[in-house]
Amino acid sequence: MESIVLCITGASGTVYGIRLLEELSKRFNLYLVVSDSAFKVMEAELGMERSEFLKKLPENCRFYSQSEIDAPVSSGSVLSLTEGVIVAPCSTGTLGAVANGISNNLIHRVCDVALKERKKLYLLVREMPLSLIHVKNMERVISAGGVVSIASPSFYTKPETVDDMVNFVVGKVLDHFGVKHNLYKRWRDEGF
Ligand SMILES: Cc1cc2nc3c(=O)[nH]c(=O)nc-3n(C[C@H](O)[C@H](O)[C@H](O)COP(=O)(O)O)c2cc1C
């Protein structure tokens, strides 16, 4: 089974990270890194504590905290064998660190390594409005080969529930990694 790195940071939208974890673990062995702030937001948004989250992780998932800078994926020798790195949701703080090569924690480091190894890096940023600093940081990441996306559910898919909206955003991330799914209905899909 191929492997992939999923990082969850402290932007609003922990649900995106958790939905991705569920979907990615069906298809990949997962290296998972969750920041300290993400655990706080998870508790605020979903009422889920760190211990409960960790208890529910699938067997093919290896969890690391942000301080475990000696994790295997901290090295290009391991990360280069993965399909890449997804940060979802991505805070503007983590965006800024990645854009400026500041590898203060494991999440920043794996993003830095993904860029230097020319692996896929997908940052699903959640913030509004955006400052010029955010936009410049996005430009820097995109110029270095990363993909930056603002979590933006569509309406042409006629979502009826919050879950539908989450699934659209998660589905778009999976599309980028070539993962087949039925999380949202494609525009005028003729089943080819
Ligand atoms: C409830 C809550 C919601 C937050 N939402 C956002 C957000 O949508 N976007 C963002 O960039 N930061 C948000 N933050 C702030 C980040 O958690 C904070 O900047 C943190 O230092 C990010 O650290 P990390 O990137 O290491 O997870 C939020 C914080 C809390 C407590």
The ligand as an SDF file (V2000), in Angstrom:
LIG
                    3D

 31 33  0  0  0  0  0  0  0  0999 V2000
  -11.6930   28.0120   17.7470 C   0  0  0  0  0  0  0  0  0  0  0  0
  -10.5010   28.5030   16.9550 C   0  0  0  0  0  0  0  0  0  0  0  0
  -10.6500   28.7000   15.5940 C   0  0  0  0  0  0  0  0  0  0  0  0
   -9.5600   29.1380   14.8320 C   0  0  0  0  0  0  0  0  0  0  0  0
   -9.7390   29.3110   13.4870 N   0  0  0  0  0  0  0  0  0  0  0  0
   -8.7020   29.6870   12.7280 C   0  0  0  0  0  0  0  0  0  0  0  0
   -8.8540   29.7730   11.3090 C   0  0  0  0  0  0  0  0  0  0  0  0
   -9.9120   29.5260   10.7340 O   0  0  0  0  0  0  0  0  0  0  0  0
   -7.7590   30.0880   10.5670 N   0  0  0  0  0  0  0  0  0  0  0  0
   -6.5290   30.3240   11.1470 C   0  0  0  0  0  0  0  0  0  0  0  0
   -5.5930   30.5890   10.4160 O   0  0  0  0  0  0  0  0  0  0  0  0
   -6.3580   30.2590   12.4950 N   0  0  0  0  0  0  0  0  0  0  0  0
   -7.4080   29.9490   13.3020 C   0  0  0  0  0  0  0  0  0  0  0  0
   -7.2500   29.8370   14.6690 N   0  0  0  0  0  0  0  0  0  0  0  0
   -5.9630   30.2320   15.2620 C   0  0  0  0  0  0  0  0  0  0  0  0
   -4.9100   29.1150   15.2060 C   0  0  0  0  0  0  0  0  0  0  0  0
   -5.3470   27.9900   15.9520 O   0  0  0  0  0  0  0  0  0  0  0  0
   -3.5930   29.6600   15.7770 C   0  0  0  0  0  0  0  0  0  0  0  0
   -3.0680   30.6690   14.9450 O   0  0  0  0  0  0  0  0  0  0  0  0
   -2.5640   28.5870   16.0020 C   0  0  0  0  0  0  0  0  0  0  0  0
   -1.3990   29.1760   16.5450 O   0  0  0  0  0  0  0  0  0  0  0  0
   -2.2120   27.8370   14.7440 C   0  0  0  0  0  0  0  0  0  0  0  0
   -1.1900   26.9220   15.0470 O   0  0  0  0  0  0  0  0  0  0  0  0
   -0.8870   25.6530   14.1360 P   0  0  0  0  0  0  0  0  0  0  0  0
   -0.7840   26.1440   12.7330 O   0  0  0  0  0  0  0  0  0  0  0  0
    0.4090   25.1430   14.6610 O   0  0  0  0  0  0  0  0  0  0  0  0
   -1.9790   24.6790   14.3440 O   0  0  0  0  0  0  0  0  0  0  0  0
   -8.3150   29.4170   15.4590 C   0  0  0  0  0  0  0  0  0  0  0  0
   -8.1870   29.1950   16.8250 C   0  0  0  0  0  0  0  0  0  0  0  0
   -9.2640   28.7600   17.5700 C   0  0  0  0  0  0  0  0  0  0  0  0
   -9.0980   28.5310   19.0450 C   0  0  0  0  0  0  0  0  0  0  0  0
  1  2  1  0
  2  3  1  0
  2 30  2  0
  3  4  2  0
  4  5  1  0
  4 28  1  0
  5  6  2  0
  6  7  1  0
  6 13  1  0
  7  8  2  0
  7  9  1  0
  9 10  1  0
 10 11  2  0
 10 12  1  0
 12 13  2  0
 13 14  1  0
 14 15  1  0
 14 28  1  0
 15 16  1  0
 16 17  1  0
 16 18  1  0
 18 19  1  0
 18 20  1  0
 20 21  1  0
 20 22  1  0
 22 23  1  0
 23 24  1  0
 24 25  2  0
 24 26  1  0
 24 27  1  0
 28 29  2  0
 29 30  1  0
 30 31  1  0
M  END
$$$$
